Amino acid sequence: MFTPNVGSIDRILRIAVGAILIVLAATGQIGLWGWIGIVPILTGTLRWCPAYLPFGLSTCKTR
């Protein structure tokens, strides 16, 4: 469906940061904006980031 453009390290960092934001929002440590952590979790899980497309970026290793 989509060509992956998120590499391994990028993927791990996205999922970790997203999870931290969601936990902080769920525990009331930060405001509702913390739920934006869903976005990096989704992009890390799908290995595809639409923000990379206009710039032709990819953190995946070349084949």
C-alpha positions, -999 to 999 in steps of 0.1 A, spaced: 0 0 0 26 26 11 63 24 6 80 24 40 100 55 47 106 51 85 137 31 94 144 10 125 158 36 149 133 62 138 105 37 143 117 28 178 120 64 188 86 74 174 68 45 193 87 53 226 80 90 225 44 84 215 39 60 244 55 84 269 32 112 257 1 91 261 11 78 295 18 114 307 -16 126 293 -35 96 308 -20 103 342 -27 140 341 10 150 341 5 170 309 -26 184 292 -48 169 265 -22 178 239 -2 147 251 -27 125 232 -9 137 200 14 108 209 -10 86 189 5 101 157 41 89 162 29 55 174 8 51 142 36 63 119 61 41 137 39 11 135 30 16 99 66 25 90 53 53 68 53 91 76 33 114 53 54 144 64 85 128 47 68 127 13 71 164 2 108 164 10 116 130 -4 130 118 29 134 83 41 152 68 71 150 33 57 182 16 46 186 15 8 182 -19 -8 
